[in-house]
Amino acid sequence: MCNVKTGYPTLQGGDRYSKETDPTLKGWGTRSPARRPIALTVCDVCLDSKHNYHLIALCMHNLDAIERRRYPAPYAAMSHDSRGRTLPIAADPHRTEYQRDRDRIIHSTAFRRLQHKTQVFSNLGDEGDHYRTRLTHTIEVAQISRTIARSLGLNEDLAEAVALAHDLGHTPFGHAGEEVLDDLTASSGGFNHNQQSLRVVDYLEKRYPGHFGLNLTYELREAIIKHETSGAIVVPEEFNPSERPLLEGQIVNLADEIAYSGHDVDDGLASELLSLDMLCATGFLCEIMEEMEAHLTEKSPAMIRHALVRGIVNRMVVDLVAEIGRCLKENNVRTTADVRRSQNLLVTFSPKQAGFNHELREFLNQHIYRHPNLEGMKTRSREIMTFLFHRYQTDPEEISSDFRRRYPDADPLRLAVDYIAGMTDRFALSEFNRLQD
């Protein structure tokens, strides 16, 4: 007998929900025993609320079992083990806590603004529409993080959420903008985009009545503030500086590096700041290029470029997954508690790959990041950011009245920093032009 509305079998309370009772599950999970669907019990709560029965597998009474089955590693983060949220909220019937974190981030204003923030190449003027932005970089980091998490049996939802949140506090104009704000606020503790990202999710986003922030889980917030950065950062005592974040947070650090290693080469070639001949100056890239080119049926420069980027990302991901597995075994890691108290790095590249990565970073520094074309953009962004900072300090009324009303207790310095850090490139330029008139 089928439910008339959905066409799926009508089940009674206590009936088993499996591939036999839902045709949409037939053939699913047959390749990997670890990922086969669980035979789930239909609960009376779901029957009473008249849910469509083919969605019952996601009901809240089975979420813990599904999560454990999907992410089988004993050191994987589980939502039911979370240290919770600052403000308790009712459970969701269809999403784990880390899925809810991910969704809250995706729907945030700060996340949408990333589409108009510079990664390396500016998206203003005539530079082109196809270069990575801070948003597309973030999406690539999330994709790579999920791949690594899945390979290791870790919680993909938490890894994805951390990746999506890791750059929410980034300034306009890329790292040049961050450096300017750090210099301008040096006497007050400086600026760091990890700290700002945490401030965004804890305070600056206002989407729920009665409180500021997105009210995310402890594990996600911890991973944001402990994300690896080039500068020193003070970790609040709330997040126990002596503890390592969970593996899902740690892998995002290196997924970030993998993503920009691949896409900065790609954008460098697209911009013609790099050439395929130049890349052969680095043994790592030349080796990958020769390996990928050997399997190409079409050897146009564009196809070689795309194959090279795939090769870079694949080589780094494969090495990282293998090295993490080795480190976990060598350090006898069995639980998330083992992860937190580990004295040794658990998420790292092999020494050989780390050497290749260093060689690639030096190459990109020399030929892209310090290129005169980009230095000119950095000079312009410093001029814009410095002007806005001083203008808002001397005349806070120039800051949006809506922004000022939302944060009435903020001091002028903090208000100016939060306002500028949240800007897109185009809005910062628009404000600069407006205030110059």
N, C-alpha and C positions, 0 to 999 in steps of 0.2 A: 504494500500500500504506500502511495506517495502523497506527500504534502501537495495539495492542489496549487498553492501559490508559488512554491519554489520548484516543484518537480523532483524533490529529493525524498528519500524514504521517511515516512513518519515514524518516529520512535517514541516509546513509552519510557517513563522514568525508570532509570536503572538499566535500560538497554545499552548494549555496547556500540560504540561509534568507531568504525574502522573502515578499511578498504571495501569490505563486503557490504556495508550499509551506505557508503557514499561513493558513487562512481567517480567522483573527481579525484579520489585518492588512489584509484587503481593504477598500478605501475609506478607509483611514486615511492622513492626510497629503496628500490630493489637493488641498486648497485652497491650501496653502502649500508651494512647492517646498523651502523651507528646513527644513521639518519632516517631509518624507517619510522613511519608514523606510529604513535602509541594508540592502542585500543583504549578509547576514553569512555568514561561513563557519563551518560546524559543525566544531568542533575535536575531535580524537580524545580529548582529556582529558574533555570533556563526555560523549562517547559511552561511554567506558570507565566513567565514574561513574554511568551510567544515569540522567542527569537527564531530566525530561520535556522533550521536544524543543521545545515551544512556549515554553519559558523560555530557550532557548539564546541568544536575542537579548540577554539580560542577562548572559551569561557574562563573566568577568573579562577574557577576551582581546579583547573587543569594547567594553568600557566606555569606553575613551578615545575611540574613534570615535563612539560614541553621544553622549557628552557634548559633543564638538565640534560635532556636527550639531545637537543640541538648542539649544546656546548659541553661535550663530555669530559674535557680535561679536569682533573681534580683541583687544579689551581685556577680554574675559570671563575670569574665573578658571577655570582647569582643574585638576582634582585632581592630574593627573600633574605639574603644575608647583608643587604645594604645597611649602612649606618644611618640611613634615613635622610629626611629633608628637615630644614630648619622649622618649617611649619607643616605639621601632619596634614595629609589630604586623603580623601576616600580612595579606595582601590578602584582601578579601572577594570571592567570585566574582560577586556580584549587585549590589553597591552601591559607588558611588564613595566617596572619603574624606569628602566633604562630606555625602553622604547618611548615612554612619555617624555623623558629628557630630550631625546633626539627630536621629537615632534615639536616641543616647546622652542627649541633652538631654531628649527627651520621656519617657524612662524614668527620669529622675532624680527623687529625692525633692524637691529644691528646686522643680522644675517643678510637681509636683502641689500643693505648698503654696500656689502662687500663687492657687489657686481660693478660698482663704479669706484673702486679703490685700486690703486696701482699695485701690481705684483713686482715686476721689474721694468717693463716697458709701459710708458704712459698710454692711457686710452683717450687722452685729450688730443685735439688738433688732428694732424694728418698722419699720425704714427701708425694707424691701422686698427681695424676692429677685431682682428683674430688673435691678438696676443693674449696671454693669460692675464686674468684679473685676479684680485684676491679671492673672489668667489670661485672661479674655475679651479684655481689652485686648491682651495679648500675641498672642493668636490673630488679632485684627484687624490688628495690625501685620504679622504674618507674611503674611496674605492680601494686604495692600496691597503689601508688599515683593515678593512673587512677581509681582504684576501689573506693577509697574514694571520688574522684572528681565526679565520675558518681553518686554515692549514694546521693551526696549533690546537684546535678545539676550544678556543677562547670565546668569550661573549662578544659576538659581532656587533650587537646593538650598542653596548657600552663603548666599544672601540670606535664605532661610527659616530656616536654622539660626541666623544672627546674630539675627534678630528673636525667635526663641523663647528665646534666651539672654540678651537684653539687660537683662532685669529680674530675673534669678535672685537677685541680691543685695539686692533691695529689702526694706525693713523692713516689719513690720506697720504698719497705720494710715497708709498712703500717705506722702506727702512730709513730713507732720508728724512721723512716726516717724523719718525720715531726719534731719530738722533737729534733733531731740532728741539722737540719737546723735552727730551732728556736734558739737553744743554740749558734750556730756558728755565727749567725747574730744578736745576742741580742743587741750589741752596735749600730746597724744600724736600729733598729726597729723590729727585729725578723722576723719570717716566720709564715704565717698562710695560710692553704690551701684554705680557702674561697677567700682571697685576690689574691692568685695565680690563682685560677680558673677564677676569673674576668680578671686577666692579660692575661691568655691564650686566652679567647674569644675576648678580646679587642685589643690584641697586638701580642701575640706570634704566633697564627695561621696566615698563609699567604696563602690564597687560591684565592684571587681576585686581579685583577690588580688595581694599583693606591692607595691601602690602606692596612694597617695591620688589622688583626682581622677578626672576622666573622660578624661584624656589626649587632648584635642582637638587639631585642627590649628592651626598657627601663625596662619593667616589668620583663623580664627574668634576665637581668643583676642585677637589684635590688634584686631579690630573691636569686641570687648567693651570693652577698656580705652580705646579711642579714640572710643567713642560720645560724641556731644556732650552736655554737661551744663552746667547753669547755673553751677556752681562751678569753680574752678581744680583741675586734677588733674595729678599728676606721672606721666608715662608712663615706665615702666621702660625702661632702655637696651636690654633684650632686644628691644623693639618699635620701636627707632629712632624717637625722637620727631620727627625731621625728615622722615620719610616719611608720606605720606597712606595710609590703609588702602585696600584695593581698592574698586572702585565698589560691589560687592555689600554691603560694610559701610557705605559712605557713604549709600546710599539708605535704609537702615533708620533713620538719623537723622531724615529727613524723613517717612518712612512713619509713624514714631512721632507726629510732630506732626499729620499728616493724621488718624490714627486718633483721637487724643484731641480734636481739633477737632470731628470729627463726633459722637463718642459723648458728649462732655460737653454739647453742645447737646441731644442726645437725652435724656440722663438729667436734664438741667436742666428740660426740658419735662415729662418724666414725673413729676418731683418737685414740679412747679408752682412751683419757684423762678424759672422763666422762663415767659413767655407768648409767643404768636405776635406779639402787639402789641409787646412789648418788643424782639423781634428786628428789627422794622422800623426800630429806632433806628440800626441799622448798615446802611449802604448795601449792603455785600457780601451780607449775609444776606437783606435785603429783595429785592434783585435776583434771587437764587437762588430765593427763595420764590415770587415772581411768575412766574418762568420755569417752575418745576416745577408750580405750581398750574394753569397754563394748559393742561397736558396731562393733568390728573387727571379721571377720570370720576366719582370719588367724592371729595368735598371735605370729609370729616369732619376734625376736628382731628387725629385719629390718622394718617390718610392723608397729610395735609399735613406732619405731623411727620416721618414716614418718608421722604417725598419730599424734604424739606429736607435731611435727613442724607445721603441719596444724592447730592443735588446738591452739597453741600459737599465730600464725598469725591471725587466725579467731577471737579469743577472743579479741585481742587487736584492730583489725579493727572495729569490731562491737561496742565495747565500745567507741572508738574514734568518730565514726560517730554519735552515739547517743549523746555524750557529746557536740560535735560541734553544733549539732542541738539545743540542750538545750541552749548553750551559745549565739547562734545567736538570738534565741527568747527572752531570758532574757535581752539581750542588745539592743533589737529592731533594729537589723541590717537590713537595707533595700537596701543599695547601696554599691558600692565599696568605696565610700567616707566614709561611716560609718565604713567600715572595716579599712581603713587607719588611721582614727583618734580615734579608739577605745582605751580607757584607760585600758580595761580589756583583758585578754587572751581569744581569741575566739577559738583557736585550742589547745585543751588540753585533756588529759585523765581524767576520773572520779577520785576522790580522792582514791577510793578503788583500781582501776586499777593502778594508779600511785604508790601506795604502793607496789603492786605486782611487778611492773616493777623495782622498786628500789631493791627489794629483789632479783630479777633475775640478775640484774647488779652486785650486790655484790657477788652473787654466781659465775658468770662468771669471775669476777675479781680474785676471790680466786682460782678457779679451772682451768681456761684457760689462761687468759691474763697474770697472774703472774706465770704461771707454769714454772718450770726449763727448760723444753724443748724449750719453746718459749723465755725464757730469754736468752738462748744461741744464738738463732737466732738474737735477738735484739742486743746482744753484737757484733756479727759479722757484722751486718748492720751498727752499729755506727762506727766501725773500717773502713769500706769501704767508708761510706759517709764523714767521717772526713778527710780521706786521700785524696779523690777526691777534696774536697773543698779547702784544703790547696795547693794541687798540681796545680789546675787550677788558684788559686790566684797568685802563684809565677811564673807560666808558662802558660799564657793564650793561647799560641800557641798550647797547647795540646788539646784545645777545637776544635771541628770540624770546619774546615775552612768554610764550607757552613753555619754553624750556626753563625759564626763571621761575615761573609759577609752580612747576612740578618739583623743583628742588630749592625751596625758599630758604633753607638753612645752610646752603653751601656757601663757603667763603668765596670771594671774587676769583682767587687763583684757581681753586678747585673747579669752580663753575666754568671758567675759561678753558681749562684743560679738558674737562669732560666734553664740552661743546665742540672744541676743535678736533679732538680725537675721534669723535663720532661722525665727522664730516666725510662726505665723498670728495673725490678730487674736484669734480665739477662745481660742487657747492662751495668749497673753499675758494676756488677761483672766482666764483660769482660774488661771494662776500668781499673778497679782496677788491674787485672792480667797483662794487657798490660803495665801499667805504673810502675808496680813493677819489671818488667824484666830489 
